[in-house]
Amino acid sequence: MIPETLQVQVRRIEWKCDGVLEFVLVDGEGAALPSFSAGAHIDVQVPGIGLRQYSLVNEDTERGKYVIAVRCEQKGRGGSRAMHERVRAGDTLTISAPRNMFALDPGTDRYWLVAGGIGITPLVSMARTLYRQRKPFRLFYCTRSASVTPYCEEIRESPWRESVTFIHDDGDPRAGLDVRSLLSDWTPGTQLYCCGPAPLLDAVLTHGARLPQGAVRYERFSAAAAAGPEFTVRLRSSGRVIVVPPAKSILECLRGAGVDIESSCEQGICGTCRVGVISGVPEHHCHLLSPQERDANDQMLVCVSRACAGEELVLDL
């Protein structure tokens, strides 16, 4: 479900590169839209499909529109194909107000932005904001080739183009960004923000593990729920016990039992369904919580995470 909904009109749809369309969304009456900060995303109710999340590309000072870019994934869950095939200029879409789980830290001295493919979308907004604020940054943009590089021309013509390095690997991972070498140049006061496909993020997290806590922030495209043995959860407020079978998530079982719990992406990414854990040890399968937050075992994302074997979870519900 979308916690706060807005009705917006698709003002314009524009081709950005092979497989990527940009959608400009506005209020149908010309009113200002709720404010946002760089790194924010909106939930979009995709016609005939359901809820999908898209990062905002435009600068956070622009109150009259939201701009998103969607790459058509032929082997995806259908949302991107529906956006490409069903949505037309003039259509009305239901969206959420912007939320930001990937915000810039204003106290950082320097920023490194690492993008892979369509993962450029939140980082373009960040780059525009940092340039306006006169804060030093570098953007490393990794794609297969220029023909599949969204916003390539806009970036090359931007006033901050000297801060950008394009890496085109022509499909050969060995020719991609040398993450190990990049992070060897890290100095205190630098914060890295990464958004892109799993191999890029995994490399950044692996080689960034030696850096101080909070030096690396990231946003993934998707995460899959993991199956596991049956277990139980107990609600702190009532003592009620709910059984979670192997093929269902805690979120599904809570809703099936009549417990109203807010959610959005349902892929372990956005954090909307985060719940406090009173006792028991969660088995985390999300991509939002930091290693330190996971180790604390006092919160979990109930859309994908489960209980460790033999554990009953007492949830702060």
N, C-alpha and C positions, 0 to 999 in steps of 0.2 A: 504494500500500500504506500501511497505518497502522503506524507504527513501534512503538508500544506500545498494545495494545488493552485496553479495559475493556468489560465487559458491564454495561449499566445497564437499569433498568426505567423505562418511561414511567409516572410516578406520576399525572400530570394533564395534560390538554390544555384550554386555555382560549382562547376568542375574545377578541382584543384590539381589533380594529377590522376594517373591511371588508377581507377578503382576508388577514388576518394571524392566525395561531394561535401561542400560546405553549405550549411543551413543557417540563414539569418532569421532569428525569431524576434518578434516585436509584440507589444500590446496592441490589440486591434483598434483601440481608441486613441492610440498615440501617447498613452501615459508612460511615465517612467517605470522601469521594472525594479524589483528589489536589488539592493546593492550586493556586490560580491567582491572577493579579493582574489588575486592571482593564485591559480592552483585549484580553484573551486570547480565543482561539477553540478549538473542538474540531472534529475531523473526525468526521463521522457516516456510517456505511455505510448509505445509504438503500436500503431493500428494493427489489430489482429494478432499481436504477438505478446505484449506485456511490457513490463518495466525494463528500461535499459538506462545505463549511466553514460553521460558524455561530458567531457571536460569543456570548460569555456575557453575559447581561443582569444577573444577580444580583450582589450585593456580594461582594467577594473574601473576606470573613470567614465566609461561609456554606459550611461544609465538607460539609454533608450533601446538597447537590443542585447540579445544573447547570441553568440556565434559558436556553433559547434561544427566539427568535421567528422564524417563517418566513412570509414573504409568498409567496402562491401566484402564480407567474409563468406565465401561460398560454402565453406564447411563449418560455419558458425551455428548459432542457435536460432537464426532466422531474423533477428532484430535488424541487423545492418542491411540485409537484403530487402526487408520491408521498407526501411527508410529510403532506400534507393528506388525501389520499384513502385511503392504505393503513395508516398508523400509527394505532394505537388505544391508549388507556390500558390498562396491563397488559402491553403488548408489551415484548420485550427488544430492545435495539439494541446494536450494536457501535460503540464510539467510541474516539477516541484520548484520551490524557491532554491537558490544556490546554497550548497553546503561545502565546507572546505575541510578535508582531512589531510591536505597536502599543502599547507600554507607555508609561505616564506617566513623564516625567522628574522625579524627586523633587527636583531642584535648581532647578526653575523657580519664579519669584516669583508669576506669574499664569498662568491657563489660559483659553484660549478654545476652546470645543467647538462645532463646526459640523456639524450633522447634516442629511441629506436623506433623508426617508422611512424605510425600514427600516434605513438607516445609523445610526439612533439607538441600535441595540442595544449596541455597545461603549461608546458615550458615556454611556448611562444608568449603566452600571457605573462609569465614570470619575467621573461627577457624584456618585454615592453615596459613592465613596471619598474624593473631594476634600472633600465636606461633612464626612465623619467626621473627616478630618485637619485640618479648619478652614483649608483653603487657598482663597484667592480664585479664583473661576472665573465664567465666563459661558457659558451654553448658548444657541446660536441654532439653533432647530429648524424646518426648512423642509419643508412638505408642501403638497399641493394644497388640502386642506380638513380640518376637524376630524374628519370621518367616516373619513378614511384616515390618521389620525395614531396610530400605536401608542404606547401608554403615556401618552396624553394626560391621562387622569384621574389616573393615579398621579403624574405630574409636577406637575399643578396642585395636588394635595393634599400634595405633599412639603414637608418643612421647608426645602428649598432653592429653592422655586418663584420667589422674588423674583430669583433669578439667571438665570431663563429668559426668552427672548423667542421667541414663536411667530410664524412667518411663513407665512401661508396665501396662495398666489398665485392660487387658483381656475383653475389651468391657464395663466395668463398669465405667461411668464418675466419680463416687465417689472415685475411686481408682486412678484417674489421678493426675496431678500436682496441688498442692494447691497454686493457683496463689495469693490468698489473703495473705497467709503466706509468700510466696516468696517476694512479694512487700513490706511487712512490714519490711523486712531486708534491703530495699533500703537505700543507703546513698548518699549524694551529690558527684558528680563526676562519678556516675555510669550511663551508658546508656544501655537500654534494646532494643534488636532487636528481633522481633517475626515474624515468617512465619509459617502458618499452616491453618487448617480448621477454619470455622467461629466460632464455640463455644470457641475454644482456644483464638482466637483473641478478641472476645467479652469480655471474662473474663479478659484478659490483659488490654484492654482499659477501662473497667469498674473500675477495682481496681487500674489502673494506672492513673485515672483521677486526683487524688490528687497530683501527682508528677509535678514538674516544666515542663513548655513547652519544648518540644524537648527531654525529658528524655526517651520517648517510641517511637520507630520507628517500622513500621510494613509493611508487604507486604501480600496482600490477593491473593487467587487463582483466584477468579472471582467475578464479580458483574453484576447484571442484570439491564437493563434499566427499568425505571418506566414509566408507562403510566400516562396520566393526561389530563386536558382540553386543547383545542386548544389555541394557543397563537401566537404572532408574534415576530420576531426578526428584527432589523433594522441594516444595515451595516453602520458603521460610515463614511467610505470613500465615499460612493455613495448615502447614504440615502435610498437605496433600502429596501423594506419591504418584508419579506418572512414569509409565514404562516406555522406554525408547527402543524399538526393535532395530535390528541390523540395517534395514533398508530405508529407515526414516531419520530425519534430523530432529534435534531437540525442538527447533522452531515449529516444525510440522506437528509434533506431538503436543506441544503447548497449545497451539491453536485448535487442534482437534479436541483438546480438553476444555476449550472455552476460555483460555487465558489470552487476553488481548495484549499482544506485544508488537511493537513497531518494527518494521524492517524495510529494506529498500533493495539492495543489489542481490541479496540472498546468495552471494558467492564468497563471502568472507573478506570483502574488500572495503566496504564503506564504513562499517562500524555502527550502523544504526541499531542493530539488534544486540549490541553489547550488554551483557548482564553481569552483575556482581556474583561472585562465588563465595559462599560462606564456608563451606567445607567440601572435601573431596578434591581429587586431582584431575583437572581437565586434560584432554588430549587435543592440543591445538592444531587446527588445520587451516587457520586463516592466514592472510598475508598482511594484516594490519598491525597486530601487536608486536612490539619490539621484543628481542630476547629477554630483556629484563622484565618486561610486563608478563611474558609467558611464565618465567621462572617464579614470579610472585604468586601465581595460581589464584588470584583474587578477582579475575574477570575472564570472560570468554565471549566469543561470537557464536550464538546458538544456531546460526544457519548452517554452519559447517563443522564446528568443533564438537567433540564427544567426551566421554569419560574414559579415563585409563581403565585397563582391565581390573575388574573386581571392585571398582569405586562406585559409590553413590554420591551424586552431586547435590548439595543443598544450595539452591539458587536464591538470590536476594529478590524474590518476587512475592 
